Amino acid sequence: MELGRVIGRLQATQRTENLDGVKFLIVQPLGEDLSPAGRPLVAVDGAQAGPGDLVYWVKGREGAMVLPEPYACVDAGIAGIVDSVDLEGE
């Protein structure tokens, strides 16, 4: 799992049948210090996240596991919304 911040939403009028009703969000991956790390990506929303939310997400085949239909063609999925982060040693 990785941390990210939801920075937008993607609208898609054409999609495969098993993605009907699924929300697509744009996620900015974050590093250990919660600063942006890498390029934003599109992830399916399995946690009812919204803009500005700190989320944890998974990539690869596991990305589809956040959906009711786990065999959707998905590369990344939001698995949960983060309530708080405590960093030790700072």
BELUR-V585513 format. One record per pair of residues at least 4 apart in sequence whose ideal C-beta (glycine too) atoms are under 8 Angstrom apart, sorted by the first residue. I is the first residue (numbers start at 1). J is the second residue. D is the distance in whole Angstrom. If there is no record, write none. Layout:
BEGIN
I	J	D
I	J	D
END
This chain:
BEGIN
1	56	5
1	57	7
1	58	6
1	79	7
2	29	6
2	30	8
2	56	7
2	57	6
2	58	8
2	59	7
3	29	7
3	30	5
3	34	7
3	54	7
3	55	7
3	56	6
3	57	8
3	82	7
3	85	8
4	27	4
4	28	6
4	29	5
4	30	6
4	43	8
4	54	8
4	55	6
4	56	8
4	57	5
4	78	8
5	27	7
5	28	5
5	30	6
5	52	7
5	53	7
5	54	6
5	55	7
6	25	5
6	26	7
6	27	6
6	49	5
6	50	6
6	51	5
6	52	6
6	53	5
6	55	6
6	78	8
7	26	5
7	27	7
7	28	5
7	40	6
7	51	7
8	25	7
8	26	4
8	40	8
8	51	7
9	23	7
9	24	7
9	25	6
9	26	7
9	51	7
10	24	4
10	25	7
10	26	6
10	42	5
11	24	8
12	19	8
12	24	6
15	19	4
15	20	7
15	22	8
16	72	7
16	73	6
18	69	5
18	71	7
18	72	5
18	73	8
19	44	7
19	72	6
19	73	8
19	74	8
22	44	5
22	45	7
22	67	6
22	72	7
23	44	7
23	45	4
24	42	5
24	43	7
24	44	6
24	45	7
25	42	7
25	43	6
25	44	8
25	45	5
25	49	6
25	78	6
26	40	5
26	41	7
26	42	6
26	43	8
27	40	6
27	41	6
27	42	8
27	43	5
27	55	7
27	57	6
27	76	7
27	78	7
28	36	5
28	40	5
29	36	7
29	37	5
29	38	5
29	39	8
29	40	8
29	41	7
30	34	5
30	35	7
30	36	6
30	37	6
30	54	8
31	35	5
31	36	8
31	37	4
32	87	8
33	87	8
34	54	8
34	85	7
41	75	8
41	76	6
42	75	8
42	76	7
43	57	5
43	63	7
43	76	4
43	77	6
43	78	5
44	63	7
44	64	8
44	66	6
44	67	6
44	72	7
44	74	5
44	76	7
44	77	5
44	78	7
45	49	5
45	66	8
45	77	8
45	78	5
46	66	3
46	67	6
46	77	5
46	78	6
46	79	6
47	55	7
47	66	7
47	78	5
47	79	6
47	80	5
47	81	5
48	81	8
49	53	4
49	55	5
49	78	5
49	81	5
53	81	5
53	82	8
54	81	7
54	82	4
54	85	7
55	78	5
55	79	8
55	80	7
55	81	6
55	82	6
56	78	8
56	79	6
56	80	5
56	82	6
57	63	8
57	76	6
57	77	6
57	78	5
57	79	6
58	62	4
58	63	5
58	65	7
58	66	7
58	76	7
58	77	6
58	79	6
59	63	5
59	75	6
59	76	5
60	75	7
61	65	8
62	77	7
63	74	5
63	75	6
63	76	4
63	77	4
64	69	8
64	70	5
64	71	7
64	72	5
64	73	8
64	74	4
64	77	6
65	70	5
65	77	7
66	77	4
66	78	6
66	79	5
67	72	5
67	74	7
67	77	7
END
